[in-house]
Amino acid sequence: MPRNKKALESLHGLLIEELIARIRSGEATPTDLNVARQLLRDNSIDCAAVEGAPILKLAENLPFSDDEEEAA
């Protein structure tokens, strides 16, 4: 493995650990959350909205109503 690949893997791991720490501590800024979202997207990480999935809890708390969706 090339040396620079090891360095990039290390940086990737450090970034992930830092983002996890900030999110768990409650100190994550909107920018931190956006970086985490983009990191997941760039690495093809997604989720399905199946029963009991955390994504459903997020969706339930979004400030949108069914009436707004039907009007669009």
Backbone bond lengths (Angstrom), bond angles and torsions (degrees), N, CA, C in turn:
res aa  C-N    CA-C-N  psi(-1)  N-CA   C-N-CA  omega(-1)  CA-C   N-CA-C  phi
1 M - - - 1.442 - - 1.536 108.33 -
2 P 1.331 117.67 129.51 1.463 119.70 179.04 1.521 111.30 -60.72
3 R 1.306 115.94 147.35 1.458 120.91 -177.53 1.527 111.97 -59.23
4 N 1.321 117.91 -40.14 1.458 119.34 -179.00 1.533 111.60 -66.96
5 K 1.331 118.70 -28.62 1.459 120.96 176.27 1.526 110.18 -66.40
6 K 1.319 117.39 -40.40 1.465 120.67 176.72 1.518 110.64 -62.23
7 A 1.319 116.50 -40.84 1.470 120.81 179.60 1.527 110.37 -64.48
8 L 1.325 117.01 -42.69 1.460 120.30 178.74 1.524 111.64 -65.63
9 E 1.325 117.16 -39.86 1.465 120.16 176.70 1.529 110.68 -63.58
10 S 1.305 116.40 -38.95 1.458 120.50 178.41 1.525 110.77 -65.07
11 L 1.328 116.65 -44.73 1.460 121.27 178.50 1.521 110.80 -62.07
12 H 1.318 116.79 -42.40 1.461 122.25 178.15 1.526 109.96 -58.90
13 G 1.320 116.35 -46.51 1.464 120.97 179.30 1.522 112.45 -63.24
14 L 1.330 116.20 -42.70 1.468 120.02 178.69 1.519 111.71 -63.58
15 L 1.325 116.50 -41.36 1.462 120.68 178.75 1.521 110.49 -61.73
16 I 1.318 116.57 -45.02 1.462 120.50 179.53 1.531 110.86 -61.80
17 E 1.321 117.11 -45.90 1.468 120.22 -179.71 1.525 111.36 -62.88
18 E 1.324 117.41 -39.26 1.468 120.99 178.66 1.527 110.98 -65.89
19 L 1.310 116.44 -42.77 1.463 119.30 178.47 1.522 111.12 -63.62
20 I 1.320 117.04 -43.06 1.465 120.70 177.74 1.527 110.30 -59.71
21 A 1.319 117.15 -45.22 1.465 121.05 -179.26 1.525 111.25 -61.57
22 R 1.317 117.05 -43.38 1.469 119.95 -179.74 1.519 111.92 -66.35
23 I 1.327 116.15 -41.81 1.463 119.35 -179.88 1.517 110.64 -66.48
24 R 1.324 117.81 -45.56 1.476 120.82 -179.22 1.521 112.30 -64.65
25 S 1.323 117.29 -33.81 1.461 120.31 -178.81 1.526 112.55 -77.50
26 G 1.326 116.36 -13.56 1.456 119.93 -177.08 1.519 112.95 83.98
27 E 1.316 117.48 5.68 1.459 121.76 -177.59 1.528 113.31 -96.26
28 A 1.327 117.62 3.74 1.461 120.10 -178.71 1.526 110.26 -66.46
29 T 1.317 115.01 133.80 1.458 121.27 176.28 1.528 108.69 -86.70
30 P 1.321 117.78 166.96 1.456 118.98 173.99 1.535 112.36 -55.89
31 T 1.303 116.86 -35.36 1.463 120.31 177.36 1.522 111.00 -64.91
32 D 1.337 117.35 -43.07 1.469 121.01 177.02 1.529 110.72 -58.62
33 L 1.325 116.30 -44.21 1.460 120.52 -179.02 1.527 110.58 -65.19
34 N 1.324 116.42 -37.07 1.457 119.56 177.86 1.529 111.15 -67.28
35 V 1.323 116.68 -39.03 1.471 120.56 176.54 1.526 109.57 -62.12
36 A 1.328 117.06 -43.31 1.468 120.96 179.41 1.525 110.04 -63.18
37 R 1.327 116.85 -43.83 1.464 121.28 178.58 1.526 110.70 -59.94
38 Q 1.319 116.38 -46.09 1.459 119.93 -178.57 1.525 111.55 -67.56
39 L 1.329 116.76 -36.91 1.468 120.72 177.75 1.526 110.29 -61.56
40 L 1.327 116.43 -43.56 1.460 120.38 177.08 1.526 110.81 -62.27
41 R 1.321 115.51 -45.79 1.465 120.16 -179.55 1.530 111.29 -62.15
42 D 1.319 116.56 -45.80 1.463 120.98 -178.92 1.526 112.44 -62.58
43 N 1.331 116.22 -23.77 1.462 120.86 -179.24 1.535 111.95 -104.33
44 S 1.330 115.42 18.22 1.472 123.25 176.09 1.523 113.08 56.78
45 I 1.331 115.84 38.27 1.461 120.74 176.56 1.523 107.60 -97.69
46 D 1.323 116.34 121.49 1.450 120.24 177.13 1.520 108.96 -138.67
47 C 1.306 116.21 179.58 1.458 119.05 -178.99 1.516 109.03 -141.66
48 A 1.300 114.58 159.54 1.456 121.22 176.35 1.520 108.42 -108.05
49 A 1.308 115.26 143.44 1.460 120.35 -179.53 1.530 109.67 -85.84
50 V 1.318 115.14 70.85 1.462 120.37 177.47 1.522 108.41 -96.01
51 E 1.301 115.72 161.64 1.462 120.82 -178.39 1.530 110.90 -52.79
52 G 1.327 115.94 130.03 1.456 122.27 179.06 1.520 114.57 86.66
53 A 1.324 117.87 -3.92 1.467 120.97 -179.65 1.529 110.34 -73.48
54 P 1.335 117.58 139.09 1.466 120.36 179.07 1.524 113.55 -56.83
55 I 1.323 117.89 -27.95 1.463 120.47 -179.79 1.527 111.29 -62.08
56 L 1.330 117.24 -30.44 1.461 120.28 178.08 1.523 111.40 -67.78
57 K 1.330 116.75 -37.06 1.465 119.92 176.72 1.521 110.42 -62.27
58 L 1.333 115.63 -40.36 1.456 120.10 177.32 1.522 110.17 -63.30
59 A 1.325 117.36 -47.09 1.460 121.45 -178.57 1.528 111.46 -61.13
60 E 1.326 116.69 -37.64 1.464 120.78 -179.81 1.523 112.02 -65.56
61 N 1.321 117.73 -23.13 1.450 121.24 -176.98 1.524 114.07 -99.88
62 L 1.324 117.01 2.47 1.458 119.54 177.29 1.529 109.27 -73.21
63 P 1.318 116.96 144.68 1.468 120.12 -174.49 1.530 112.94 -83.13
64 F 1.327 118.02 51.42 1.453 122.04 178.82 1.513 108.50 -125.80
65 S 1.313 116.15 145.05 1.458 119.90 177.86 1.520 109.26 -110.99
66 D 1.329 116.38 163.45 1.461 120.89 177.20 1.526 110.54 -62.55
67 D 1.326 117.35 -32.43 1.478 121.14 179.77 1.524 110.31 -61.68
68 E 1.327 118.09 -39.82 1.447 121.46 179.98 1.510 110.98 -65.43
69 E 1.345 117.75 -39.16 1.447 122.35 -179.89 1.532 110.54 -65.54
70 E 1.330 118.05 -40.80 1.459 121.74 -179.01 1.519 111.09 -68.56
71 A 1.329 118.60 -31.55 1.449 122.68 -179.81 1.520 112.42 -72.88
72 A 1.333 117.07 -22.58 1.475 120.42 -176.21 1.496 113.22 -77.01
